[in-house]
Amino acid sequence: MALIGAAADKARVLGGGSATVCPEYVISPVEGLRATLPENVELVHARGADPSTKLHPATGNFSPRATIVGMDDEVLGTYPLTEAQVQWVGELPDGVASSKLDHVELTGVYTPPVTGTHAFSLTGVGDFELTVGGTTLFRGKNVPPVTIPSWP
């Protein structure tokens, strides 16, 4: 049996807003099929096309860390991350005062699971620099597009 699809190996649960569900346990479609199919049925899963419109933060094959840098390049703290994404809302970690913050550096070593061409991206607002293998691929201001509603 063949199961093709990027979402087949991830459980899609919890909903959102008023549709939030907190199940006792979750399993992916692949896990569910493997658990119920007879042993003599081989299940082969292929990723197929990824339906996502954005790249996912790198995980697993990436060892990222965030370094909070203050004025005069003073390192205010270094924090290991589980994925290549920084999202601090409200306060910075360990009580770092936002008034001392100059920038945050996200660094790490990424080992692709397969050889070939790979895509990297940045999201957020502000000044960014993306360097891969010592080559700067992007340096500049990232300003997401703004849609202004039209009025009759």
Backbone as JSON Lines, residues from 0, in Angstrom:
{"i":0,"aa":"M","n":[0.85,-1.17,0.0],"ca":[0.0,0.0,0.0],"c":[0.89,1.23,0.0]}
{"i":1,"aa":"A","n":[0.55,2.2,-0.81],"ca":[1.31,3.45,-0.88],"c":[0.48,4.58,-0.31]}
{"i":2,"aa":"L","n":[1.11,5.38,0.5],"ca":[0.48,6.57,1.06],"c":[1.37,7.74,0.69]}
{"i":3,"aa":"I","n":[0.84,8.66,-0.11],"ca":[1.63,9.77,-0.62],"c":[1.05,11.07,-0.1]}
{"i":4,"aa":"G","n":[1.91,11.89,0.49],"ca":[1.49,13.2,0.95],"c":[2.35,13.69,2.09]}
{"i":5,"aa":"A","n":[2.65,14.98,2.07],"ca":[3.52,15.58,3.08],"c":[2.9,15.55,4.47]}
{"i":6,"aa":"A","n":[1.58,15.56,4.56],"ca":[0.92,15.6,5.86],"c":[0.66,14.22,6.45]}
{"i":7,"aa":"A","n":[0.98,13.16,5.73],"ca":[0.64,11.81,6.19],"c":[1.44,11.36,7.4]}
{"i":8,"aa":"D","n":[2.62,11.95,7.61],"ca":[3.42,11.52,8.76],"c":[3.32,12.47,9.95]}
{"i":9,"aa":"K","n":[2.37,13.39,9.9],"ca":[2.16,14.33,11.01],"c":[0.69,14.31,11.41]}
{"i":10,"aa":"A","n":[0.46,14.2,12.7],"ca":[-0.92,14.25,13.19],"c":[-1.41,15.69,13.13]}
{"i":11,"aa":"R","n":[-2.54,15.92,12.52],"ca":[-3.13,17.26,12.42],"c":[-4.32,17.31,13.38]}
{"i":12,"aa":"V","n":[-4.1,17.89,14.53],"ca":[-5.15,17.93,15.55],"c":[-5.18,19.3,16.2]}
{"i":13,"aa":"L","n":[-5.99,19.46,17.14],"ca":[-6.14,20.64,18.0],"c":[-7.06,21.7,17.42]}
{"i":14,"aa":"G","n":[-7.27,21.74,16.13],"ca":[-8.18,22.75,15.58],"c":[-7.64,24.14,15.86]}
{"i":15,"aa":"G","n":[-8.47,25.0,16.33],"ca":[-8.09,26.36,16.66],"c":[-9.31,27.15,17.07]}
{"i":16,"aa":"G","n":[-9.11,28.13,17.94],"ca":[-10.24,28.93,18.42],"c":[-11.27,28.05,19.1]}
{"i":17,"aa":"S","n":[-12.53,28.19,18.7],"ca":[-13.59,27.39,19.33],"c":[-13.58,25.95,18.85]}
{"i":18,"aa":"A","n":[-12.73,25.62,17.88],"ca":[-12.63,24.24,17.38],"c":[-11.5,23.47,18.05]}
{"i":19,"aa":"T","n":[-10.9,24.03,19.09],"ca":[-9.79,23.38,19.76],"c":[-10.23,22.06,20.39]}
{"i":20,"aa":"V","n":[-9.44,21.03,20.11],"ca":[-9.7,19.7,20.65],"c":[-8.42,19.24,21.33]}
{"i":21,"aa":"C","n":[-8.54,18.67,22.51],"ca":[-7.38,18.16,23.24],"c":[-7.55,16.66,23.4]}
{"i":22,"aa":"P","n":[-7.16,15.88,22.38],"ca":[-7.34,14.43,22.44],"c":[-6.43,13.78,23.47]}
{"i":23,"aa":"E","n":[-6.83,12.6,23.91],"ca":[-6.04,11.85,24.88],"c":[-4.69,11.45,24.29]}
{"i":24,"aa":"Y","n":[-4.67,11.12,23.01],"ca":[-3.43,10.81,22.31],"c":[-3.62,11.14,20.84]}
{"i":25,"aa":"V","n":[-2.51,11.29,20.13],"ca":[-2.58,11.58,18.7],"c":[-1.62,10.66,17.96]}
{"i":26,"aa":"I","n":[-2.0,10.29,16.75],"ca":[-1.12,9.53,15.87],"c":[-1.31,10.06,14.45]}
{"i":27,"aa":"S","n":[-0.29,9.9,13.67],"ca":[-0.36,10.35,12.28],"c":[-1.09,9.3,11.45]}
{"i":28,"aa":"P","n":[-1.53,9.66,10.24],"ca":[-2.14,8.66,9.36],"c":[-1.22,7.47,9.1]}
{"i":29,"aa":"V","n":[0.08,7.72,8.92],"ca":[1.02,6.63,8.69],"c":[1.06,5.68,9.89]}
{"i":30,"aa":"E","n":[1.16,6.26,11.1],"ca":[1.19,5.43,12.31],"c":[-0.11,4.65,12.47]}
{"i":31,"aa":"G","n":[-1.23,5.28,12.19],"ca":[-2.52,4.61,12.32],"c":[-2.66,3.44,11.38]}
{"i":32,"aa":"L","n":[-2.25,3.65,10.12],"ca":[-2.3,2.55,9.15],"c":[-1.35,1.42,9.53]}
{"i":33,"aa":"R","n":[-0.14,1.77,9.93],"ca":[0.82,0.72,10.3],"c":[0.31,-0.1,11.49]}
{"i":34,"aa":"A","n":[-0.39,0.56,12.41],"ca":[-0.9,-0.14,13.59],"c":[-2.07,-1.05,13.26]}
{"i":35,"aa":"T","n":[-2.82,-0.76,12.2],"ca":[-4.02,-1.54,11.9],"c":[-3.89,-2.5,10.73]}
{"i":36,"aa":"L","n":[-2.95,-2.26,9.84],"ca":[-2.8,-3.15,8.68],"c":[-2.21,-4.49,9.11]}
{"i":37,"aa":"P","n":[-2.6,-5.56,8.46],"ca":[-1.99,-6.86,8.75],"c":[-0.49,-6.81,8.47]}
{"i":38,"aa":"E","n":[0.27,-7.64,9.16],"ca":[1.73,-7.65,9.02],"c":[2.19,-7.95,7.6]}
{"i":39,"aa":"N","n":[1.39,-8.67,6.83],"ca":[1.81,-9.04,5.48],"c":[1.56,-7.92,4.46]}
{"i":40,"aa":"V","n":[1.02,-6.76,4.9],"ca":[0.79,-5.63,4.0],"c":[1.9,-4.6,4.23]}
{"i":41,"aa":"E","n":[2.66,-4.35,3.19],"ca":[3.74,-3.36,3.28],"c":[3.16,-1.97,3.03]}
{"i":42,"aa":"L","n":[3.46,-1.03,3.91],"ca":[3.03,0.35,3.75],"c":[4.25,1.19,3.39]}
{"i":43,"aa":"V","n":[4.17,1.87,2.25],"ca":[5.26,2.73,1.8],"c":[4.74,4.16,1.8]}
{"i":44,"aa":"H","n":[5.49,5.05,2.47],"ca":[5.09,6.46,2.51],"c":[6.1,7.3,1.73]}
{"i":45,"aa":"A","n":[5.58,8.17,0.87],"ca":[6.41,9.12,0.13],"c":[5.91,10.52,0.44]}
{"i":46,"aa":"R","n":[6.82,11.45,0.59],"ca":[6.46,12.83,0.96],"c":[5.56,13.49,-0.08]}
{"i":47,"aa":"G","n":[5.85,13.29,-1.36],"ca":[5.04,13.94,-2.38],"c":[5.23,15.45,-2.35]}
{"i":48,"aa":"A","n":[4.25,16.19,-2.8],"ca":[4.32,17.66,-2.81],"c":[3.96,18.2,-1.43]}
{"i":49,"aa":"D","n":[4.63,19.27,-1.04],"ca":[4.34,19.92,0.24],"c":[3.29,21.0,-0.01]}
{"i":50,"aa":"P","n":[2.14,20.91,0.67],"ca":[1.08,21.89,0.44],"c":[1.32,23.24,1.11]}
{"i":51,"aa":"S","n":[2.39,23.37,1.88],"ca":[2.65,24.61,2.61],"c":[2.98,25.74,1.64]}
{"i":52,"aa":"T","n":[2.58,26.94,2.01],"ca":[2.92,28.11,1.21],"c":[4.17,28.8,1.73]}
{"i":53,"aa":"K","n":[4.63,28.41,2.94],"ca":[5.84,28.98,3.53],"c":[6.77,27.84,3.92]}
{"i":54,"aa":"L","n":[8.05,28.15,4.0],"ca":[9.0,27.17,4.49],"c":[8.79,26.99,5.99]}
{"i":55,"aa":"H","n":[8.97,25.78,6.46],"ca":[8.87,25.5,7.89],"c":[10.21,25.84,8.55]}
{"i":56,"aa":"P","n":[10.2,26.26,9.83],"ca":[11.48,26.48,10.51],"c":[12.28,25.18,10.54]}
{"i":57,"aa":"A","n":[13.57,25.29,10.32],"ca":[14.44,24.11,10.34],"c":[14.45,23.48,11.72]}
{"i":58,"aa":"T","n":[14.29,22.17,11.78],"ca":[14.36,21.41,13.03],"c":[15.12,20.13,12.76]}
{"i":59,"aa":"G","n":[15.4,19.39,13.79],"ca":[16.0,18.07,13.63],"c":[17.43,18.09,13.15]}
{"i":60,"aa":"N","n":[17.66,18.55,11.94],"ca":[19.0,18.55,11.35],"c":[19.7,19.89,11.57]}
{"i":61,"aa":"F","n":[19.21,20.65,12.52],"ca":[19.72,22.0,12.75],"c":[19.94,22.18,14.24]}
{"i":62,"aa":"S","n":[21.05,22.79,14.6],"ca":[21.34,23.05,16.01],"c":[21.4,24.56,16.22]}
{"i":63,"aa":"P","n":[20.24,25.23,16.25],"ca":[20.24,26.69,16.31],"c":[20.4,27.23,17.73]}
{"i":64,"aa":"R","n":[20.86,28.47,17.79],"ca":[20.91,29.2,19.06],"c":[20.69,30.68,18.74]}
{"i":65,"aa":"A","n":[20.1,31.35,19.69],"ca":[19.86,32.78,19.56],"c":[20.8,33.52,20.5]}
{"i":66,"aa":"T","n":[21.44,34.54,20.0],"ca":[22.32,35.36,20.82],"c":[21.75,36.77,20.83]}
{"i":67,"aa":"I","n":[21.47,37.26,22.02],"ca":[20.97,38.63,22.17],"c":[22.19,39.53,22.33]}
{"i":68,"aa":"V","n":[22.3,40.51,21.44],"ca":[23.46,41.4,21.42],"c":[23.0,42.81,21.74]}
{"i":69,"aa":"G","n":[23.72,43.43,22.67],"ca":[23.41,44.8,23.07],"c":[24.29,45.81,22.34]}
{"i":70,"aa":"M","n":[24.21,47.04,22.82],"ca":[25.03,48.1,22.24],"c":[26.51,47.74,22.41]}
{"i":71,"aa":"D","n":[27.33,48.24,21.56],"ca":[28.78,47.97,21.58],"c":[29.09,46.47,21.47]}
{"i":72,"aa":"D","n":[28.2,45.71,20.81],"ca":[28.38,44.27,20.58],"c":[28.51,43.45,21.86]}
{"i":73,"aa":"E","n":[27.95,43.92,22.95],"ca":[27.96,43.18,24.21],"c":[26.95,42.03,24.13]}
{"i":74,"aa":"V","n":[27.41,40.8,24.39],"ca":[26.52,39.65,24.39],"c":[25.73,39.64,25.69]}
{"i":75,"aa":"L","n":[24.41,39.76,25.58],"ca":[23.55,39.81,26.76],"c":[23.02,38.44,27.14]}
{"i":76,"aa":"G","n":[23.12,37.47,26.23],"ca":[22.68,36.11,26.53],"c":[22.68,35.26,25.28]}
{"i":77,"aa":"T","n":[22.91,33.97,25.46],"ca":[22.86,33.0,24.36],"c":[21.93,31.89,24.78]}
{"i":78,"aa":"Y","n":[21.0,31.5,23.88],"ca":[19.95,30.56,24.22],"c":[19.82,29.48,23.15]}
{"i":79,"aa":"P","n":[19.89,28.2,23.55],"ca":[19.66,27.13,22.57],"c":[18.19,27.12,22.16]}
{"i":80,"aa":"L","n":[17.93,26.76,20.91],"ca":[16.57,26.72,20.39],"c":[16.26,25.32,19.87]}
{"i":81,"aa":"T","n":[15.0,24.97,19.82],"ca":[14.6,23.67,19.28],"c":[14.34,23.74,17.78]}
{"i":82,"aa":"E","n":[14.16,24.95,17.25],"ca":[13.97,25.14,15.82],"c":[14.51,26.51,15.44]}
{"i":83,"aa":"A","n":[14.68,26.73,14.15],"ca":[15.26,27.97,13.66],"c":[14.21,29.08,13.64]}
{"i":84,"aa":"Q","n":[13.74,29.42,14.81],"ca":[12.7,30.45,14.92],"c":[12.82,31.1,16.29]}
{"i":85,"aa":"V","n":[12.74,32.41,16.32],"ca":[12.77,33.16,17.57],"c":[11.46,33.91,17.68]}
{"i":86,"aa":"Q","n":[10.75,33.69,18.77],"ca":[9.5,34.4,19.02],"c":[9.41,34.72,20.49]}
{"i":87,"aa":"W","n":[9.81,35.91,20.86],"ca":[9.69,36.35,22.23],"c":[8.62,37.42,22.26]}
{"i":88,"aa":"V","n":[7.61,37.19,23.05],"ca":[6.51,38.14,23.17],"c":[6.53,38.69,24.58]}
{"i":89,"aa":"G","n":[6.48,40.0,24.7],"ca":[6.51,40.61,26.03],"c":[7.93,40.86,26.46]}
{"i":90,"aa":"E","n":[8.47,39.97,27.31],"ca":[9.82,40.15,27.83],"c":[10.81,39.24,27.13]}
{"i":91,"aa":"L","n":[12.05,39.71,27.06],"ca":[13.13,38.89,26.55],"c":[13.53,37.88,27.63]}
{"i":92,"aa":"P","n":[14.21,36.82,27.29],"ca":[14.59,35.82,28.29],"c":[15.51,36.39,29.36]}
{"i":93,"aa":"D","n":[15.49,35.75,30.5],"ca":[16.37,36.09,31.64],"c":[16.36,37.57,31.99]}
{"i":94,"aa":"G","n":[15.24,38.23,31.76],"ca":[15.11,39.62,32.16],"c":[15.97,40.6,31.4]}
{"i":95,"aa":"V","n":[16.42,40.26,30.19],"ca":[17.2,41.19,29.37],"c":[16.3,42.38,29.05]}
{"i":96,"aa":"A","n":[16.76,43.56,29.36],"ca":[15.96,44.76,29.11],"c":[15.95,45.08,27.62]}
{"i":97,"aa":"S","n":[14.76,45.29,27.07],"ca":[14.67,45.61,25.64],"c":[15.39,46.91,25.31]}
{"i":98,"aa":"S","n":[15.55,47.79,26.29],"ca":[16.25,49.05,26.04],"c":[17.74,48.82,25.76]}
{"i":99,"aa":"K","n":[18.28,47.67,26.19],"ca":[19.69,47.35,25.93],"c":[19.89,46.55,24.64]}
{"i":100,"aa":"L","n":[18.79,46.08,24.04],"ca":[18.86,45.22,22.85],"c":[19.27,46.01,21.62]}
{"i":101,"aa":"D","n":[20.27,45.49,20.9],"ca":[20.62,46.06,19.61],"c":[20.14,45.14,18.5]}
{"i":102,"aa":"H","n":[20.43,43.82,18.63],"ca":[19.97,42.87,17.63],"c":[20.04,41.45,18.19]}
{"i":103,"aa":"V","n":[19.41,40.53,17.48],"ca":[19.43,39.11,17.83],"c":[20.06,38.36,16.67]}
{"i":104,"aa":"E","n":[20.99,37.47,16.97],"ca":[21.63,36.65,15.95],"c":[21.14,35.21,16.11]}
{"i":105,"aa":"L","n":[20.66,34.64,15.04],"ca":[20.25,33.24,15.02],"c":[21.31,32.5,14.23]}
{"i":106,"aa":"T","n":[22.04,31.6,14.88],"ca":[23.14,30.9,14.23],"c":[23.01,29.4,14.47]}
{"i":107,"aa":"G","n":[23.69,28.63,13.66],"ca":[23.7,27.2,13.85],"c":[24.23,26.5,12.61]}
{"i":108,"aa":"V","n":[24.32,25.19,12.71],"ca":[24.78,24.37,11.6],"c":[23.6,23.52,11.15]}
{"i":109,"aa":"Y","n":[23.27,23.62,9.87],"ca":[22.17,22.86,9.29],"c":[22.74,21.77,8.4]}
{"i":110,"aa":"T","n":[22.32,20.54,8.64],"ca":[22.73,19.42,7.8],"c":[21.51,18.92,7.05]}
{"i":111,"aa":"P","n":[21.41,19.16,5.75],"ca":[20.24,18.73,4.98],"c":[20.1,17.21,5.02]}
{"i":112,"aa":"P","n":[18.86,16.72,5.09],"ca":[18.65,15.27,5.1],"c":[18.92,14.61,3.75]}
{"i":113,"aa":"V","n":[18.89,15.41,2.69],"ca":[19.15,14.89,1.34],"c":[20.04,15.89,0.6]}
{"i":114,"aa":"T","n":[20.76,15.41,-0.39],"ca":[21.58,16.31,-1.19],"c":[20.7,17.01,-2.22]}
{"i":115,"aa":"G","n":[21.19,18.12,-2.75],"ca":[20.45,18.84,-3.78],"c":[20.36,20.31,-3.46]}
{"i":116,"aa":"T","n":[19.45,20.97,-4.13],"ca":[19.22,22.4,-3.93],"c":[18.29,22.6,-2.75]}
{"i":117,"aa":"H","n":[18.58,23.58,-1.91],"ca":[17.78,23.84,-0.73],"c":[17.4,25.32,-0.69]}
{"i":118,"aa":"A","n":[16.24,25.61,-0.13],"ca":[15.75,26.98,-0.03],"c":[15.84,27.46,1.42]}
{"i":119,"aa":"F","n":[16.21,28.71,1.59],"ca":[16.25,29.36,2.9],"c":[15.37,30.6,2.81]}
{"i":120,"aa":"S","n":[14.8,30.99,3.94],"ca":[13.95,32.18,3.92],"c":[14.05,32.92,5.24]}
{"i":121,"aa":"L","n":[13.58,34.15,5.22],"ca":[13.48,34.99,6.41],"c":[12.06,35.52,6.5]}
{"i":122,"aa":"T","n":[11.55,35.61,7.7],"ca":[10.28,36.3,7.9],"c":[10.43,37.22,9.1]}
{"i":123,"aa":"G","n":[9.65,38.24,9.14],"ca":[9.72,39.2,10.22],"c":[9.82,40.6,9.65]}
{"i":124,"aa":"V","n":[9.98,41.56,10.55],"ca":[10.06,42.96,10.15],"c":[11.36,43.53,10.67]}
{"i":125,"aa":"G","n":[12.07,44.24,9.82],"ca":[13.29,44.89,10.26],"c":[14.47,44.58,9.37]}
{"i":126,"aa":"D","n":[15.65,44.85,9.89],"ca":[16.89,44.62,9.16],"c":[17.32,43.17,9.35]}
{"i":127,"aa":"F","n":[17.64,42.5,8.24],"ca":[18.04,41.1,8.27],"c":[19.29,40.88,7.45]}
{"i":128,"aa":"E","n":[20.02,39.85,7.83],"ca":[21.12,39.36,7.02],"c":[21.04,37.85,7.04]}
{"i":129,"aa":"L","n":[21.06,37.22,5.89],"ca":[21.03,35.77,5.78],"c":[22.34,35.34,5.13]}
{"i":130,"aa":"T","n":[23.15,34.58,5.89],"ca":[24.44,34.12,5.4],"c":[24.44,32.6,5.45]}
{"i":131,"aa":"V","n":[24.78,31.96,4.36],"ca":[24.85,30.51,4.27],"c":[26.22,30.13,3.74]}
{"i":132,"aa":"G","n":[26.94,29.32,4.49],"ca":[28.27,28.88,4.05],"c":[29.22,30.02,3.82]}
{"i":133,"aa":"G","n":[29.09,31.09,4.59],"ca":[29.98,32.25,4.45],"c":[29.58,33.22,3.35]}
{"i":134,"aa":"T","n":[28.52,32.91,2.6],"ca":[28.06,33.8,1.53],"c":[26.79,34.51,1.98]}
{"i":135,"aa":"T","n":[26.78,35.82,1.92],"ca":[25.59,36.6,2.29],"c":[24.61,36.54,1.13]}
{"i":136,"aa":"L","n":[23.44,35.94,1.4],"ca":[22.41,35.81,0.38],"c":[21.42,36.97,0.41]}
{"i":137,"aa":"F","n":[21.27,37.58,1.58],"ca":[20.34,38.72,1.7],"c":[20.84,39.63,2.81]}
{"i":138,"aa":"R","n":[20.82,40.92,2.54],"ca":[21.11,41.92,3.57],"c":[20.23,43.11,3.25]}
{"i":139,"aa":"G","n":[19.37,43.44,4.17],"ca":[18.49,44.58,3.93],"c":[17.31,44.6,4.87]}
{"i":140,"aa":"K","n":[16.39,45.46,4.53],"ca":[15.19,45.64,5.36],"c":[14.09,44.74,4.82]}
{"i":141,"aa":"N","n":[13.48,43.98,5.7],"ca":[12.37,43.12,5.33],"c":[11.09,43.8,5.81]}
{"i":142,"aa":"V","n":[10.29,44.22,4.86],"ca":[9.02,44.89,5.19],"c":[7.9,44.11,4.51]}
{"i":143,"aa":"P","n":[7.09,43.38,5.3],"ca":[6.0,42.63,4.68],"c":[5.04,43.55,3.95]}
{"i":144,"aa":"P","n":[4.41,43.05,2.89],"ca":[3.46,43.88,2.15],"c":[2.26,44.24,3.03]}
{"i":145,"aa":"V","n":[1.77,45.42,2.84],"ca":[0.6,45.89,3.59],"c":[-0.56,46.05,2.61]}
{"i":146,"aa":"T","n":[-1.69,45.48,2.97],"ca":[-2.89,45.62,2.13],"c":[-3.79,46.65,2.78]}
{"i":147,"aa":"I","n":[-4.09,47.69,2.06],"ca":[-4.97,48.75,2.57],"c":[-6.35,48.52,1.95]}
{"i":148,"aa":"P","n":[-7.34,48.31,2.8],"ca":[-8.68,48.05,2.24],"c":[-9.19,49.26,1.45]}
{"i":149,"aa":"S","n":[-9.87,48.96,0.36],"ca":[-10.43,50.05,-0.43],"c":[-11.82,50.39,0.11]}
{"i":150,"aa":"W","n":[-12.17,51.64,-0.01],"ca":[-13.48,52.09,0.45],"c":[-14.31,52.48,-0.76]}
{"i":151,"aa":"P","n":[-15.59,52.22,-0.67],"ca":[-16.44,52.55,-1.85],"c":[-16.42,54.02,-2.19]}
